[in-house]
Amino acid sequence: MNIDPRPLYTRATEQIAALVATVRPEQLAGPTPCAEFDVRTLLSHIAGGTRRIAVVGAGGDGMAVRPFLDGVEDDRWSAAYDEVRTEVRKSWADDARLDALVTVPWGEAPGRIALSGYVMEAVTHTWDLSESLGRPLALDPELAEFALGIALRVLPDERRDDEELPFDSAVPAPEGADAYGRLAAYLGRRPLS
């Protein structure tokens, strides 16, 4: 895989930012397809994971970064997310970062592979958030197709019994599911409704 995932990652963060901007305070305690997260915790994880990949892109130890962003006031999620996604854009600006070996939660990989994995994570959590909010915006199908391709490559079903993986075994996708629905099902998620 020799692509530059930065444009896709940027598009994924733009999509998340648009979705985060729709969150109303009364939705923050609502459920998500991630049973252990409410909307507030999901936002914290989205922002924290984004900060982690920013640190990785800057050559730092991303594993030392907690994948949650704490202390964000309820009306500041959009601003907080915009700050961390700007960090990512800056930290990955140097083309050399794409071939540098970096350490991410699933091991050591070239930067382009690591960032592609974070595209998958961002797109997956976009679906989670969209489901939680009642699907307020149309989502980019090309991003979901890319993320699904990454998931199929790096998460074969036989690895799902690893307790360290944040994904359950695949479930059947609903009939006629779009790329987001197929991605979510492959990662063991089910729609809320």
N, C-alpha and C positions, 0 to 999 in steps of 0.2 A: 504494500500500500504506500504509494508515493505521492499522495495528494497534499495540498495545503488546506488543512481544516479550518484555518482562521476565518475565511469568509463565512463558512457555515456556522462557526461558533458565534460570530458577530450577529448573524441573522437569528440564531437561536436566542441570544441575549436580548435582541430587540423585541422578539416575540414575547419573551418572559416579561420584559419591562412593560409592554403594552398590557399584558394580562395582570400584572401586579397593580398597575394603575387603576384597575377596575375593582379592586378589593375594597369592600366597605367594612368599617369597624365591627359591625355585628356578624360578619362572616368569619372573623379570626378564630373563633372557638369551634367552628364547624368541622365536620369529619372530612377526611380525605381517603383516597384509595389505599394509602399507606396507613394501616390500622393504628400504628403507634404514633402517628402525627395528626394534630389538628392543623388548620390552615396556618396559624401563627408559627407553629413548629416547622411546617413545610417551608414557609417563607424564610425562616431562620436557616434551615438546611440549604435551601437554594442559594442564599447569599453567602453562607459559610463555605459551601463547596466552590463557589465562584472565587471567593477570596483565596482558597487553597490553591486553585489552578493558577491564579495570578502570582502567588509566591513561587510556585513551581516554574512558571515562565520566566520569572526574574532570577532563577538560579538558586532559590532558597529551598529550605526543607519544608515542603508542603505537608509532610506527615506530622510536623510539629504544629500545624494549624488545625484547630478544632473545626470540624465541618459544620458548624452552626455559628450564627452571628447573634450574640446575646446583647441585651440592653437596648434594642431598637424600640422606640416608642411606636404605638399603634398607627399613628398618622405619618410615620417616616419610612415605611417599607419601600416606597418607590425611590426615595432619595438614597436610602442605604444601598439598594440594589444597583442604582445607577453609579454610585461610587465604586463598588467592587467590580462592576463590568468594565468601567473605564480603566481600572488597574490591570485587568486582563489584557485589554487592547494594548496598553503601553508595554506590559512585561513580555508579550509575545511579538512585538514589532520587529525584532531582529530575526531575519531569516535563519540564522545559525541555530536559533533555539529549536527549530523543527527537527534537526538531526542530532542535537545534544541528548545524551542519555539523562533521563530524569526518573525520579522515584515517585510513584503514585500508589494508592492503596492496593492495587493488584500486582505491583512489582515494578521492576525497572524496564523502561521502554524508551524508544526515541520520542522526542517531543511531539512529533506529528501523530504518533499512535496514542500517546497520552491525551493530547488535546482532542483527538477523535473520540476517545472514551468519554471525555467530558461533554462533547456534543451529545453523545447518547444519553448521558445522565441529565443534561439540561432539557433535552427534548422529552425524556420520560417524565421528569418533574413538571414540565409544562403541561403534559396531559393530566397528571395528577391534580395540578392546580386548576386547570380548566374544568375537569370533572367536579371538583369541589365547589366551584363558583357557578355551576350550571351552564357551562360552555358559552361564555359571553362573547367570544371572538372566534372567527374562523382561524384555523391553524394551518401553517405552511406544510403541505403534504410532502414536498421534497425533503424537508428536514427529517420528517418521520421515516421516509424511505431510507435515507442515509443512516439514521440511528438504528433502524431495524437491521440493516446490513451489517453494521458493527456488532450488534447484539448477537446475530446469528454466527458471526465469526469468533467472537471471544467468549460467548456464554453457552457452550453446548449443554444440553440437558444433564449430561452425566456429572457436571461440576456443580449442580445446584444443591447438592447435599452439604456443601461447604458452609459452615455456620458464619463464616466471615463475609459471604456474599450477601448483598442487600436485596437479592431477588429470589423469589420463590420459583418453583418449577413452573413450566409453561402450563397455561390453561387453554382450553379451546377458545378461539376468537369468535365473537358473535358473528352470525351469518351476515355477509355484506359489510364487514368491518373495514374501515378505511385503514391507512397505514398506521395511524396513531392507535387504533383499536387493536391491530395485529401486533404492534410493538408492545403495547400494554399487556396483552394476553401472553406474549412470549416471555415477558418478564414477570409473569404470575399475578398480574393485576386484573381486577374486575371493576367494571363501572359501578358507581355508587347507586345508580338507579336502573 
